Amino acid sequence: MSKLKRLERFARWLTWCAVLALAILSWTPAEDMVRPGWGHHLEHVTAYLISGAIAALGYGRRRGYATVGVLLCGYAGFLEIGQNWSPGRSPAFDDFAASAMGALLGTALALLWLIHFARGRPPIY
């Protein structure tokens, strides 16, 4: 099995861990939340950037990188709307936008990394 195949297999497993973690973090009641103190938009961008990169590494070649990014954006919207039913939480469009931006950036960065390193092509400038 090639290194790329092993990376994809591991990233697929991590993708589902990230999907679960995002749901838990998104729907945790407000009184139980612990925040790192960076500002909540940066938290959204960071969480979804990491998740988007992992998902793109695991599923991008199989499903298409744009599809992975769009599905993660849809999931961000689903989780944001679900905050209606989490005590002390409320959905906000700007939080969704930060999450979607992070998901798309993570997906794009993973694709660029794969083009540059895994496929041995020169970097895109």
N, C-alpha and C positions, 0 to 999 in steps of 0.2 A: 504494500500500500504506500503510495507516494505521500510526501509531507503535506501537500495541498489537500489530499483526501482526508488525512488524519486531522488537519486543521479544520476542515469543513465539518467533520463528524463531531469534534469537540465543540465547535461553535454552535452547532445545532442543539446540542444538549444545553449549552450555556444560554441560548436564545430562550428556551422554555423556562429556565431559571429566572432570566430577566423579565419575561412576561409575567410570571408569578410575583416577582418582587415589585414590579410597577403597580400591579393590582393591589397588593398589600399596602404599599406606600400611598397610593392614591385614595384608598378607601378607609384608611385608618382614621378613627374619630379624632377630631381636633384636639381634644384634651389629652390624648395619648401620644401625640406627635412630638418627635424630637427633631429640631432643625439644626443644620450645621451653621447657620448664620451668614450665608453668602448672599442672601436675597432669594426670594422664592423663584424668580424667573431663571436665575442662573442654576438653581437646583433642577428645574425642569429641563433646561437645555442639556445639562451635564448627564442626567439620568437617561434621557432619550438619545443623546449622542453616543453614549457607551452601548446602549441597547441596539441602536441602529447599526453601529459598526459590527457588533457581534452577529446580529441577524443577517447582515449583508455577507459577512464571511461564511456563514453557515448555509444560507439559502440563495444568495445572489446568483450564482452560476446556474442553479437548478430552476429557480422561479423568475429570475430577472431582477436586476438591482432596483429599477424603478418600482416594480411591484412590491418588493420588500419595503421600500420607503413609504409608499402610499398605504400599504396595510398597517404599518406602524403608526402612521398619522391617523388613520381611522381608529385604531386601538386607543390612541391618545384621546380622541374625541369621545369614544365610548366610556373610557374611564373618567373623563372630566364630567360628562353628563351623570354618571353613576354617583358622583359626589352629592347629588340631590338627596340621596338616601343614607348618607353617612353623617352621623351627629356632629354638628358644629362645622360642617364643610359646605361649601357652595361652589358650583362650577363658574368658571370665568373664561371668557374668550381669550384674553391675553395669556392665561396659563396654557390653554390649548395651543395658541400660536407659538409660544416658547417651546412646548413639547414637540410640535410638528417640525419646527426649525431644527431642533436638536436631532430628531430622527432622520431628517433629510441630510443634514451635515454629516452625521455618523455614517450613513449609507454611502455618501459620496466619498468620504475619506477612506472607507474600507475599499471601495472600488479603485481609487487612486493608488492605495497601498498595494493591492493585488496586481495592478498593471505594472507598477514600478518594480516590486520585489519578486512576487511569486511567478510572474510570467517572464521575467527577465527583459522586459522592454524598457527603453529609456523613459525617464519621467516626462510627464506632460508639463510644459511650461506655458 
